[in-house]
């Protein structure tokens, strides 16, 4: 297993929700409570990614959630999500993350139809050449509409500056093939229901960890059953397109965050 960015192998990384105050700004007290609730069970924090509605965050709210997470990180590494549509926008957001003090940035492909594999590769070339921080490749298509093919992903993994892949491609066979190719980076699974089908990953980035960090950690340590993880995901409706709304609703009921308000307007889920 590969350890990068101070993130221990085999641990749980949490993609944090973005808590909003009643006035629509990011609530720093809520971020602090959320980090405190998960800190004893996770190995890194990721604000501003999909569970944090990174695609919908304007610059002010994105900067706020990253800054507040850094202020209350309890010694944990903070990897900032950079979900923007174009290479230039991703580079700008990643540069801001570095300036704020993030240990690394989590970078998807550019968004939109018709993006070629070559253009996706060149996107990561531009990011790694410009951004002075380690890069985690966010391998997904739900938000961007694009997916790196296996050969392109391996080429991206060879770029200097790329240190990990958050694999949310949804294909366990592809993840196993990536692991078999022994890329020089860490491979993190991004889906709860695929953890058991991708043995050998270097860690997991799980939305469930916002609500059940102890269960996630025990499961990865072999101390909880897959059925327990599956039941929790079903209970919190994590397979639905607006999973982050359900996570926020449960956190609000527990008093961890003060409102269940989402950044994303209803009906505009990716």
Secondary structure, 3 states (H helix, E strand, C coil): CCCECCECCCEEEEECCCCECCCCCECHHHHHHHHHHHCCCCCEEECCCHHHCHHHCCHHHHHHHHHHHHHCCCCCEEEEECCCCCHHHHHHHHHHHHHHCCCEEEECCCCCCCCCHHHHHHHHHHHHHHCCCEEEEEECCCCCCCCCCHHHHHHHHCCCCEEEEEECCCCHHHHHHHHHCCCCCEEEECCHHHCCCCCCCCEEECHHHHCCHHHHHHHHCCCCCHHHHHHHHHHCCCCCCCHHHHHHHHHHHCCCCCCCCCCCCCCCCC
